[in-house]
Amino acid sequence: MIPAVSAATGGGAGLGYRWVGVGDGGNLWTCDDATATTWTQRTSSFGGTSINGVASNGINLYVAVGDSGKLATSPDGVTWTQQTSSFGTSNITGIAYGNGVWIASGQTGKLATSTDGTTWTQRTTGTTDYLYKCAYGNGVYAAGGANGRLISTTTPTSTWTSRTSTITGNITFLTYAPFASIWVAGCDTGTTGALASSPDATTWTARTSSVNLTSGGFNSDSSNTIICVTTGGNATGAVQLISTTDGISYTNRTLATGTGNNSRAVAADINGTFICLADNATAGYWGTNYSTNGTTWTAGTVVAATAGLGTFARAICHSAGTYSSR
């Protein structure tokens, strides 16, 4: 399901054009332009607790999740309110929305659903493996995690079924690309067996990755048919990025700035603009990159790590409800 979009703003219905980026130490930033130029630090309500994921329903709500079971909602990406997540003190790393239902996933196989982002109910997943990532696409909800664990369902409030993913490492990114009608899952270690795709989140086929997928995030964009993958921690110590139009064949791309060590955050708006956050630990800053095609990247504003992004920027989403990264 592609959320309703306002043609006037490029954001979701009821939401103006806005990027929301989250990271270590409860840091949360917003940006209201497509060239990653002006970033404003916000009070996240997480205190010093790291925020691991953020998503929008493309209509009227953002949800952010983090360590120690913390979960917050916002009507605009600026003002945030903590909610009771039902995770107790377990870390939450995955957050997604689809077809009227929010799903959140995290430690020890925990997964919860909500219809309003405020009241959350734990569901039976059949696993105690860490579920790092969750996603929605084409009527299917899925979550991926440690040891290649992947579960999916068409009824998130009922039975979740374990699937064979072909990935043996930790599944730390997962998305559905509506333009290609394909799911893509990625692993956080190595290159062999680090990628897989599926038409239905049930039957998975291994794909070839040309880079060392140590950490990263997928993003699907429906307007220019590109999936982007950001990865870091490879042998050269530089961020690498690969893109695809079908989820099967991937091409190496080059970011413009912040390519020192890690990148875990990439997202797209509904108009086909991508933003990627990448750090340069040696220089002590986070670099923002934007692209209108997922192929050629331009440097946006450099944000000093000491200014609030923290050691890692963990996730970014757009108000249009396009897919969150890690």
WOTAPE-V997664 format. One record per helix or strand of 2 or more residues. SS is the DSSP state (2 for helix, 1 for strand). FROM is the first residue (numbers start at 1). LEN is the number of residues. If there is no record, write none. Layout:
BEGIN
ss = [SS:SS]
from = [FROM:FROM]
len = [LEN:LEN]
END
This chain:
BEGIN
ss = [1:2:1:1:1:1:2:1:1:1:1:2:1:1:1:1:2:1:1:1:1:1:1:1:1:1:1:1:1:1:1:2:1]
from = [19:24:28:39:51:62:67:71:81:92:101:107:111:121:133:140:146:150:161:171:182:195:205:216:226:240:251:265:274:285:298:305:313]
len = [5:3:4:4:6:5:3:4:3:7:6:3:4:2:5:5:3:4:3:7:6:4:3:6:6:5:4:4:7:7:7:3:6]
END
